[in-house]
Amino acid sequence: MTHPFFLDAPLPRVLAHRGLVTPDADGIAENSFAAVAAAHAAGATYVESDCHLTRDGVVVLFHDSDLSRVTGDPRPIAEVTSGELERIMGPFGGLITLEQALEAFPQLHFNIDVKAPGAAVPAGTIVAAHAERVLLTSFSDDRRRRALAAAAARRPGLLPATSPGSGSVARILAAVATRSTRLALRALGGIDALQIPERRGALRVLTPRLVAAAHRAGVEIHVWTVNDPEEMSRLVAAGVDGIVTDRADLAIERLHPRA
């Protein structure tokens, strides 16, 4: 059965990677309140973001483990309070917490990558009430499973959608390589979307065989991070269901042109 996360937008999905920051968005940072608002204004249904935990236990949308790249402050997020972070992010489009994102943008669906071990349980607890419009993922399958378990504990019944971590992706690729439908279906069990790069170094991750196996199992394939409209079209033609992109505005224009 299709998870509700996928029911409110047409294929192919456009997932706004860390919100939307266009070249003319002077001073606006990724994963800021302004970046999420820009994605929403551009017509995005899905925002892909990341989360960390502040020193005072607030789950915030942020990719890096420290502030240096985005703000020039070298401190780790885990050593900064949410109040401090709000002041620091003020000139960069404003801090947005996971709870704020879900409440301020009720029309948006959020694809949340749990970056920090300490964020798994609180993130899962927060998204439980919004499970129909959240997908939880992490490069760590342990973090992903702990977040899902926390969501289930808070709201039994509907779990957020989920995409596998690195270990599970490796097992899926190995199962598909055996050409065994049974092994592939088993490896793909329990997930809703397979979110992958087209390549990992010299390894081609996305293959026709993987696309066929995923679709046979009822699993969508989303490819990251694609910013060229021609590449977007090529991947969709190859059977990809979703494009994770820094330029959701260009993706919507290319993949969902208005009649």
C-alpha positions as CSV (number, residue, x, y, z in Angstrom):
1,M,0.0,0.0,0.0
2,T,1.3,3.5,-0.9
3,H,2.3,5.6,2.1
4,P,0.4,8.8,2.4
5,F,3.7,10.7,2.1
6,F,3.5,10.1,-1.7
7,L,-0.2,10.8,-2.2
8,D,-0.3,14.6,-2.5
9,A,2.1,15.2,-5.4
10,P,2.5,13.9,-9.0
11,L,5.3,11.8,-10.3
12,P,8.2,12.5,-10.6
13,R,8.7,13.9,-7.1
14,V,10.7,17.0,-6.7
15,L,12.5,17.1,-3.4
16,A,13.9,20.5,-2.5
17,H,17.3,19.7,-1.1
18,R,17.8,21.7,2.1
19,G,15.0,24.1,0.9
20,L,15.7,26.4,-1.9
21,V,18.5,28.9,-2.2
22,T,18.7,30.6,-5.6
23,P,21.7,32.5,-6.9
24,D,20.0,35.8,-6.1
25,A,19.1,34.9,-2.6
26,D,21.8,37.0,-1.0
27,G,22.9,35.8,2.4
28,I,20.3,33.1,2.7
29,A,21.6,29.8,4.0
30,E,20.5,26.2,3.2
31,N,18.1,24.7,5.8
32,S,17.1,28.1,7.1
33,F,13.5,29.2,7.6
34,A,13.8,31.4,4.5
35,A,15.1,28.5,2.4
36,V,12.2,26.3,3.4
37,A,9.8,29.2,2.7
38,A,11.4,29.7,-0.7
39,A,10.9,26.1,-1.6
40,H,7.2,26.3,-0.6
41,A,6.8,29.5,-2.6
42,A,8.3,27.9,-5.7
43,G,5.6,25.2,-5.6
44,A,7.6,22.4,-3.9
45,T,5.6,19.7,-2.1
46,Y,8.7,18.0,-0.6
47,V,11.6,19.5,1.3
48,E,14.6,17.3,2.0
49,S,16.4,18.4,5.1
50,D,18.7,17.2,7.9
51,C,18.5,17.4,11.6
52,H,20.9,17.8,14.6
53,L,20.3,18.3,18.3
54,T,21.3,21.5,20.2
55,R,22.9,21.5,23.6
56,D,19.5,22.2,25.2
57,G,17.8,19.3,23.3
58,V,16.1,21.1,20.4
59,V,16.0,19.3,17.0
60,V,17.0,21.8,14.4
61,L,17.3,21.6,10.6
62,F,21.0,21.7,9.8
63,H,23.3,19.6,7.7
64,D,26.7,19.9,9.2
65,S,27.7,18.9,12.7
66,D,29.2,22.3,13.2
67,L,28.5,25.9,12.2
68,S,31.7,26.8,10.4
69,R,30.7,26.4,6.8
70,V,27.4,28.1,7.1
71,T,28.0,30.9,9.6
72,G,31.8,31.0,10.2
73,D,31.3,29.9,13.9
74,P,33.5,26.8,14.5
75,R,31.4,25.4,17.3
76,P,29.5,22.1,17.0
77,I,25.8,22.3,17.0
78,A,25.7,20.0,20.0
79,E,27.6,22.7,22.0
80,V,25.2,25.6,21.1
81,T,21.8,26.3,22.7
82,S,18.8,26.8,20.5
83,G,18.7,30.5,21.6
84,E,22.3,31.0,20.6
85,L,21.7,29.3,17.3
86,E,18.6,31.4,16.6
87,R,20.7,34.6,17.1
88,I,23.6,33.2,14.9
89,M,21.2,32.2,12.1
90,G,19.3,35.5,12.1
91,P,21.4,37.1,9.3
92,F,21.3,33.8,7.3
93,G,17.6,33.4,6.8
94,G,16.7,32.4,10.4
95,L,16.8,29.2,12.3
96,I,14.1,26.6,11.8
97,T,13.5,23.7,14.2
98,L,11.9,20.5,13.1
99,E,8.8,21.2,15.2
100,Q,8.6,24.7,13.6
101,A,9.0,23.3,10.1
102,L,6.1,20.9,10.6
103,E,3.8,23.5,12.2
104,A,4.6,26.5,10.0
105,F,4.4,24.6,6.7
106,P,1.5,22.2,7.1
107,Q,1.2,21.8,3.3
108,L,4.8,20.6,2.9
109,H,6.1,17.0,3.3
110,F,9.5,16.7,4.9
111,N,12.2,14.1,4.1
112,I,14.3,14.2,7.2
113,D,17.8,12.8,7.4
114,V,18.9,12.2,11.0
115,K,22.5,13.3,11.1
116,A,23.3,13.0,14.9
117,P,22.8,10.0,17.1
118,G,21.3,12.1,19.8
119,A,18.7,13.5,17.4
120,A,17.1,10.1,16.5
121,V,14.7,9.7,19.4
122,P,13.6,13.3,19.8
123,A,13.1,13.6,16.0
124,G,11.0,10.5,15.8
125,T,8.9,11.7,18.7
126,I,8.3,15.1,17.1
127,V,7.3,13.7,13.7
128,A,5.0,11.0,15.0
129,A,2.0,13.4,14.9
130,H,2.8,14.2,11.3
131,A,3.7,10.7,10.1
132,E,1.6,11.0,7.0
133,R,3.8,13.7,5.6
134,V,7.3,12.7,6.9
135,L,9.9,10.4,5.6
136,L,12.7,9.5,8.0
137,T,16.1,8.4,6.8
138,S,19.7,8.4,7.8
139,F,23.0,7.1,6.5
140,S,23.0,5.1,9.7
141,D,20.4,2.3,9.8
142,D,20.6,2.3,13.6
143,R,19.7,6.0,13.8
144,R,16.9,5.5,11.3
145,R,15.4,2.6,13.2
146,R,15.6,4.3,16.5
147,A,13.8,7.3,15.1
148,L,11.1,5.1,13.6
149,A,10.8,3.3,17.0
150,A,10.4,6.6,18.8
151,A,7.6,7.6,16.4
152,A,5.9,4.3,16.9
153,A,6.1,4.6,20.6
154,R,4.5,8.1,20.5
155,R,1.8,7.2,17.9
156,P,1.1,3.5,17.3
157,G,-0.3,2.8,13.9
158,L,1.0,4.8,11.0
159,L,4.8,5.2,10.9
160,P,6.6,7.8,8.9
161,A,7.8,6.6,5.5
162,T,11.4,5.6,5.4
163,S,14.4,5.2,3.1
164,P,17.3,2.8,4.0
165,G,20.8,3.7,5.4
166,S,24.1,2.8,3.8
167,G,24.2,-0.7,5.1
168,S,20.8,-1.6,3.8
169,V,21.5,0.0,0.5
170,A,24.5,-2.2,0.1
171,R,22.5,-5.3,0.9
172,I,19.8,-4.3,-1.6
173,L,22.4,-3.8,-4.3
174,A,24.0,-7.2,-3.5
175,A,20.5,-8.9,-3.6
176,V,19.7,-7.3,-7.0
177,A,23.0,-8.3,-8.4
178,T,22.1,-12.0,-7.7
179,R,19.2,-11.6,-10.1
180,S,17.0,-13.4,-7.5
181,T,13.6,-11.8,-7.3
182,R,13.0,-13.4,-3.9
183,L,16.2,-12.0,-2.4
184,A,15.6,-8.5,-3.9
185,L,12.1,-8.4,-2.5
186,R,13.3,-9.4,0.9
187,A,16.1,-6.8,0.9
188,L,13.6,-4.1,-0.2
189,G,11.0,-5.0,2.4
190,G,10.0,-2.4,4.9
191,I,11.1,0.6,3.0
192,D,9.2,3.1,1.0
193,A,11.8,4.9,-1.1
194,L,15.4,4.1,-2.2
195,Q,17.3,7.3,-2.1
196,I,20.7,7.0,-3.8
197,P,23.2,8.8,-6.0
198,E,23.4,7.7,-9.6
199,R,27.0,6.8,-9.1
200,R,29.3,6.3,-6.1
201,G,32.8,6.9,-7.5
202,A,33.4,4.3,-10.2
203,L,30.4,2.3,-9.1
204,R,27.1,2.8,-11.0
205,V,24.5,2.6,-8.3
206,L,21.4,3.3,-10.4
207,T,20.8,0.5,-12.9
208,P,17.8,-0.7,-14.9
209,R,17.8,-3.9,-12.9
210,L,17.7,-1.9,-9.6
211,V,14.8,0.3,-11.0
212,A,12.9,-2.8,-12.0
213,A,13.4,-4.6,-8.7
214,A,12.4,-1.5,-6.6
215,H,9.3,-1.0,-8.6
216,R,8.4,-4.7,-8.4
217,A,8.6,-4.2,-4.6
218,G,6.5,-1.0,-4.7
219,V,9.5,1.1,-3.7
220,E,10.2,4.5,-5.3
221,I,13.7,5.5,-6.4
222,H,14.9,9.0,-5.7
223,V,18.3,10.2,-7.0
224,W,20.4,12.9,-5.4
225,T,21.6,15.6,-5.9
226,V,20.7,16.7,-9.5
227,N,20.7,20.3,-10.5
228,D,20.9,20.2,-14.3
229,P,17.4,20.1,-15.9
230,E,18.7,17.9,-18.8
231,E,20.0,15.3,-16.3
232,M,16.7,15.4,-14.4
233,S,14.8,14.6,-17.6
234,R,17.3,11.8,-18.5
235,L,16.9,10.2,-15.1
236,V,13.1,10.4,-15.1
237,A,13.2,8.7,-18.6
238,A,15.2,5.9,-17.0
239,G,12.4,5.3,-14.5
240,V,13.5,7.4,-11.5
241,D,10.5,8.5,-9.4
242,G,12.0,11.5,-7.6
243,I,14.8,14.1,-8.0
244,V,16.5,15.5,-5.0
245,T,17.8,18.9,-6.1
246,D,19.2,22.2,-4.9
247,R,17.1,23.9,-7.6
248,A,13.6,22.9,-7.0
249,D,12.5,25.9,-9.0
250,L,14.2,24.6,-12.1
251,A,13.1,21.0,-11.5
252,I,9.4,22.0,-11.2
253,E,9.7,24.1,-14.3
254,R,11.2,21.2,-16.2
255,L,9.3,18.2,-14.8
256,H,5.9,19.8,-14.1
257,P,5.4,22.5,-16.6
258,R,2.1,24.4,-16.5
259,A,-0.3,23.7,-19.3
